Amino acid sequence: MSGYIIYHYNILDQQRIAELGPLSLPIIEKFDGELMIASPVTCLEGNAKYSHMVAYKFKSIEIAKQFYESPESRELAKLRSEIIEGYAVLVPEFCIA
């Protein structure tokens, strides 16, 4: 079952936001992930606090978690926290609770 890492965020530093993509993609590729979404979002219901979303797909929830916890990803998180504010979630492809 595939797993996803989804970042929902606001951009704090418009000048530096372009730094994240080129630094993220080699890490994603190392874990055989795929960029699925990278764009502004439109809220259809409720109150959305964050205006942008990035979603990566991995072959399993375990690989997605390995990506997120990797030293490379943790190092990139430091830079990300300077450029954006928001949250990240780990999501299984399909799950009946």
C-alpha positions as CSV (number, residue, x, y, z in Angstrom):
1,M,0.0,0.0,0.0
2,S,1.4,3.4,-1.0
3,G,2.2,6.1,1.6
4,Y,2.2,9.9,1.2
5,I,3.9,12.7,3.0
6,I,1.9,15.9,2.6
7,Y,3.0,19.4,3.6
8,H,0.3,22.1,4.0
9,Y,1.8,25.5,4.5
10,N,2.1,29.2,4.1
11,I,5.2,30.8,2.5
12,L,7.1,33.1,4.9
13,D,9.9,34.0,2.5
14,Q,8.9,34.4,-1.1
15,Q,12.5,35.1,-2.1
16,R,13.8,31.7,-0.9
17,I,10.8,29.4,-1.6
18,A,12.4,28.3,-4.9
19,E,15.3,26.8,-2.9
20,L,13.2,23.9,-1.5
21,G,12.3,22.1,-4.7
22,P,15.8,21.5,-6.1
23,L,17.0,20.4,-2.6
24,S,14.0,18.1,-2.0
25,L,13.9,16.2,-5.3
26,P,17.2,14.2,-4.9
27,I,16.0,13.1,-1.4
28,I,12.6,12.0,-2.8
29,E,14.3,10.1,-5.7
30,K,16.6,8.4,-3.2
31,F,13.5,6.9,-1.6
32,D,11.9,6.2,-5.0
33,G,9.2,8.7,-4.3
34,E,7.2,10.8,-6.7
35,L,6.1,14.5,-6.5
36,M,2.3,14.4,-6.8
37,I,1.2,18.0,-5.9
38,A,3.1,21.2,-5.5
39,S,0.7,24.2,-5.8
40,P,-1.5,26.8,-4.1
41,V,-4.8,25.3,-2.9
42,T,-8.3,26.6,-2.8
43,C,-10.4,25.9,0.3
44,L,-13.8,24.6,-0.6
45,E,-15.1,24.0,2.9
46,G,-14.2,25.2,6.4
47,N,-11.4,27.7,7.2
48,A,-8.1,26.9,5.7
49,K,-5.2,28.4,7.6
50,Y,-2.6,27.4,4.9
51,S,-2.5,28.3,1.3
52,H,-0.1,25.8,-0.4
53,M,0.4,22.0,-0.5
54,V,3.1,19.6,-1.6
55,A,2.5,15.8,-1.6
56,Y,4.9,13.0,-2.3
57,K,4.0,9.4,-3.0
58,F,6.1,6.5,-1.9
59,K,5.7,2.7,-2.5
60,S,4.8,2.1,1.1
61,I,3.9,3.9,4.3
62,E,7.2,2.5,5.8
63,I,9.3,4.0,3.0
64,A,7.5,7.4,3.4
65,K,8.3,7.3,7.1
66,Q,11.9,6.4,6.3
67,F,12.1,9.4,3.9
68,Y,10.7,11.8,6.5
69,E,13.0,10.5,9.2
70,S,16.2,10.4,7.1
71,P,19.1,12.6,8.0
72,E,18.8,14.4,4.6
73,S,15.1,15.2,5.2
74,R,15.8,16.3,8.8
75,E,18.5,18.7,7.6
76,L,16.1,20.1,4.9
77,A,13.5,20.6,7.6
78,K,15.7,23.2,9.2
79,L,15.8,25.2,6.0
80,R,12.1,24.6,5.4
81,S,11.2,26.0,8.8
82,E,12.9,29.3,7.8
83,I,10.9,29.6,4.6
84,I,7.5,28.2,5.4
85,E,5.1,27.6,8.3
86,G,2.7,24.7,8.4
87,Y,2.5,21.0,9.1
88,A,3.4,17.7,7.6
89,V,1.3,14.5,7.7
90,L,2.0,10.8,6.9
91,V,-1.0,9.3,5.1
92,P,-1.7,5.7,4.0
93,E,-3.1,5.3,0.5
94,F,-6.3,3.8,1.7
95,C,-7.3,2.8,5.2
96,I,-10.7,1.7,6.7
97,A,-10.6,2.6,10.3
